[in-house]
Amino acid sequence: MTQQSSLASAYNLTDLTEVNRLLMYIQNRAIDSEGNLIRADEVPVVTNLVIQKLIWHYPYLDQIIQELLDNLRFQK
């Protein structure tokens, strides 16, 4: 087992678990201001927009990525 795969396995994050959780949450819970549920074709669009607003506009994204990567690699 390579170091990368053992690290990913240790964190149980070898897939896109959190992305899938976000997709499911939006699919099951998103409604518009009139109470209409989200349509299937809108789920990926809204998900990408949520990621864009929450992550890409976050001012310390590079620092957080570095901290998470360091924790993943150097935590014993």
C-alpha positions in Angstrom: 0.0 0.0 0.0 1.4 3.4 -0.9 1.7 6.2 1.5 -1.0 8.2 -0.4 -3.5 5.3 -0.3 -2.8 4.5 3.3 -3.4 8.2 4.3 -6.6 8.3 2.3 -7.8 5.1 3.9 -6.9 6.3 7.3 -9.2 9.2 6.8 -11.8 7.1 5.0 -11.9 9.7 2.2 -10.9 7.7 -0.8 -14.1 8.9 -2.6 -15.9 12.2 -2.7 -18.1 11.5 0.4 -18.7 15.1 1.3 -19.5 16.1 -2.2 -22.0 13.3 -2.4 -23.5 14.4 0.9 -23.9 17.9 -0.4 -25.5 16.7 -3.6 -28.0 14.5 -1.6 -28.7 17.4 0.8 -29.5 19.8 -2.1 -31.5 17.2 -4.0 -33.6 16.3 -0.9 -34.0 19.7 0.8 -33.6 22.6 -1.7 -36.8 24.6 -2.3 -37.3 28.0 -4.0 -39.1 30.9 -2.4 -42.4 29.6 -3.6 -41.9 26.2 -1.9 -41.1 24.3 -5.1 -38.6 21.4 -4.8 -35.4 21.6 -6.9 -35.5 19.8 -10.3 -33.0 17.1 -11.0 -31.3 19.2 -13.7 -30.8 22.0 -11.3 -29.0 20.0 -8.6 -25.5 20.0 -10.2 -25.9 23.7 -11.1 -26.9 24.7 -7.5 -24.2 22.5 -6.0 -21.5 24.1 -8.1 -22.8 27.6 -7.2 -22.8 26.6 -3.5 -19.2 25.4 -3.7 -18.3 28.6 -5.6 -19.8 30.9 -3.0 -18.6 29.0 0.1 -15.2 27.9 -1.0 -13.7 29.8 -3.9 -14.6 33.2 -2.4 -13.2 32.2 1.0 -10.2 34.5 1.6 -8.0 31.9 3.3 -8.5 28.9 1.0 -4.9 28.4 0.2 -3.9 28.4 3.9 -6.7 26.0 4.8 -5.6 23.6 2.0 -2.0 23.7 3.2 -3.1 23.1 6.9 -5.3 20.1 5.9 -2.6 18.7 3.7 0.0 19.0 6.4 -2.3 17.4 8.9 -3.0 14.5 6.5 0.7 14.0 5.8 2.4 14.7 9.1 -0.1 13.6 11.7 0.9 10.5 13.6 
